Amino acid sequence: MHWTEIHHDGVRKDGLRYDDRSLRRHAGRPSPYPHAGGRWPIRYDPRDLTRVYFHDPGTGAWSTVCWTFALGGVEPFTDVTLRQLRRELRERGGDPRDQQGVRDALLDLQNRTAAVPPARDWRARARDAEPAGSLPGRRGAMPRSPHE
């Protein structure tokens, strides 16, 4: 769980901004939780930072609150991925706090990752790359069955 203030433009978690209508009526107000210092509880899954979850104590309803830059093809990503992306952005001279930069780097990473063939494709390529002499019907080829 993450405790944070609700601003007019949503909540922040790990430098990412999340916004939804369910938050707006609580913007700028202290939470009803006396031990929280005015902050509100936000639940999240570290395996998917595209969204967080807000429990409205007035209605008892849970709301899914999306990362404002998650729209447009961003797949779920982890807290580990976010740290790595920010490190790479810093190394390239970018601003790791710039959410548009994080989104662009994330899309680039996800596109590069999607371009890697699955393991079965690697096995098929390795099989297809075997020397011609090992193919059936070629000299020195292994018979297909013990009866050939």
Secondary structure as a PSIPRED ss2 file (coil, helix, strand):
# PSIPRED VFORMAT (PSIPRED V4.0)

   1 M C   1.000  0.000  0.000
   2 H E   0.000  0.000  1.000
   3 W E   0.000  0.000  1.000
   4 T E   0.000  0.000  1.000
   5 E C   1.000  0.000  0.000
   6 I C   1.000  0.000  0.000
   7 H E   0.000  0.000  1.000
   8 H C   1.000  0.000  0.000
   9 D C   1.000  0.000  0.000
  10 G E   0.000  0.000  1.000
  11 V E   0.000  0.000  1.000
  12 R E   0.000  0.000  1.000
  13 K E   0.000  0.000  1.000
  14 D C   1.000  0.000  0.000
  15 G C   1.000  0.000  0.000
  16 L E   0.000  0.000  1.000
  17 R E   0.000  0.000  1.000
  18 Y E   0.000  0.000  1.000
  19 D E   0.000  0.000  1.000
  20 D C   1.000  0.000  0.000
  21 R H   0.000  1.000  0.000
  22 S H   0.000  1.000  0.000
  23 L H   0.000  1.000  0.000
  24 R H   0.000  1.000  0.000
  25 R C   1.000  0.000  0.000
  26 H C   1.000  0.000  0.000
  27 A C   1.000  0.000  0.000
  28 G C   1.000  0.000  0.000
  29 R C   1.000  0.000  0.000
  30 P C   1.000  0.000  0.000
  31 S C   1.000  0.000  0.000
  32 P C   1.000  0.000  0.000
  33 Y C   1.000  0.000  0.000
  34 P H   0.000  1.000  0.000
  35 H H   0.000  1.000  0.000
  36 A H   0.000  1.000  0.000
  37 G C   1.000  0.000  0.000
  38 G C   1.000  0.000  0.000
  39 R C   1.000  0.000  0.000
  40 W E   0.000  0.000  1.000
  41 P E   0.000  0.000  1.000
  42 I E   0.000  0.000  1.000
  43 R E   0.000  0.000  1.000
  44 Y E   0.000  0.000  1.000
  45 D E   0.000  0.000  1.000
  46 P C   1.000  0.000  0.000
  47 R C   1.000  0.000  0.000
  48 D E   0.000  0.000  1.000
  49 L E   0.000  0.000  1.000
  50 T E   0.000  0.000  1.000
  51 R E   0.000  0.000  1.000
  52 V E   0.000  0.000  1.000
  53 Y E   0.000  0.000  1.000
  54 F E   0.000  0.000  1.000
  55 H E   0.000  0.000  1.000
  56 D C   1.000  0.000  0.000
  57 P C   1.000  0.000  0.000
  58 G C   1.000  0.000  0.000
  59 T C   1.000  0.000  0.000
  60 G C   1.000  0.000  0.000
  61 A C   1.000  0.000  0.000
  62 W E   0.000  0.000  1.000
  63 S E   0.000  0.000  1.000
  64 T E   0.000  0.000  1.000
  65 V E   0.000  0.000  1.000
  66 C E   0.000  0.000  1.000
  67 W E   0.000  0.000  1.000
  68 T C   1.000  0.000  0.000
  69 F C   1.000  0.000  0.000
  70 A C   1.000  0.000  0.000
  71 L C   1.000  0.000  0.000
  72 G C   1.000  0.000  0.000
  73 G C   1.000  0.000  0.000
  74 V C   1.000  0.000  0.000
  75 E C   1.000  0.000  0.000
  76 P C   1.000  0.000  0.000
  77 F C   1.000  0.000  0.000
  78 T C   1.000  0.000  0.000
  79 D H   0.000  1.000  0.000
  80 V H   0.000  1.000  0.000
  81 T H   0.000  1.000  0.000
  82 L H   0.000  1.000  0.000
  83 R H   0.000  1.000  0.000
  84 Q H   0.000  1.000  0.000
  85 L H   0.000  1.000  0.000
  86 R H   0.000  1.000  0.000
  87 R H   0.000  1.000  0.000
  88 E H   0.000  1.000  0.000
  89 L H   0.000  1.000  0.000
  90 R H   0.000  1.000  0.000
  91 E H   0.000  1.000  0.000
  92 R C   1.000  0.000  0.000
  93 G C   1.000  0.000  0.000
  94 G C   1.000  0.000  0.000
  95 D C   1.000  0.000  0.000
  96 P C   1.000  0.000  0.000
  97 R C   1.000  0.000  0.000
  98 D C   1.000  0.000  0.000
  99 Q H   0.000  1.000  0.000
 100 Q H   0.000  1.000  0.000
 101 G H   0.000  1.000  0.000
 102 V H   0.000  1.000  0.000
 103 R H   0.000  1.000  0.000
 104 D H   0.000  1.000  0.000
 105 A H   0.000  1.000  0.000
 106 L H   0.000  1.000  0.000
 107 L H   0.000  1.000  0.000
 108 D H   0.000  1.000  0.000
 109 L H   0.000  1.000  0.000
 110 Q H   0.000  1.000  0.000
 111 N H   0.000  1.000  0.000
 112 R H   0.000  1.000  0.000
 113 T H   0.000  1.000  0.000
 114 A H   0.000  1.000  0.000
 115 A C   1.000  0.000  0.000
 116 V C   1.000  0.000  0.000
 117 P C   1.000  0.000  0.000
 118 P C   1.000  0.000  0.000
 119 A H   0.000  1.000  0.000
 120 R H   0.000  1.000  0.000
 121 D H   0.000  1.000  0.000
 122 W H   0.000  1.000  0.000
 123 R H   0.000  1.000  0.000
 124 A H   0.000  1.000  0.000
 125 R H   0.000  1.000  0.000
 126 A H   0.000  1.000  0.000
 127 R H   0.000  1.000  0.000
 128 D H   0.000  1.000  0.000
 129 A C   1.000  0.000  0.000
 130 E C   1.000  0.000  0.000
 131 P C   1.000  0.000  0.000
 132 A H   0.000  1.000  0.000
 133 G H   0.000  1.000  0.000
 134 S H   0.000  1.000  0.000
 135 L C   1.000  0.000  0.000
 136 P C   1.000  0.000  0.000
 137 G C   1.000  0.000  0.000
 138 R C   1.000  0.000  0.000
 139 R C   1.000  0.000  0.000
 140 G C   1.000  0.000  0.000
 141 A C   1.000  0.000  0.000
 142 M C   1.000  0.000  0.000
 143 P C   1.000  0.000  0.000
 144 R C   1.000  0.000  0.000
 145 S C   1.000  0.000  0.000
 146 P C   1.000  0.000  0.000
 147 H C   1.000  0.000  0.000
 148 E C   1.000  0.000  0.000
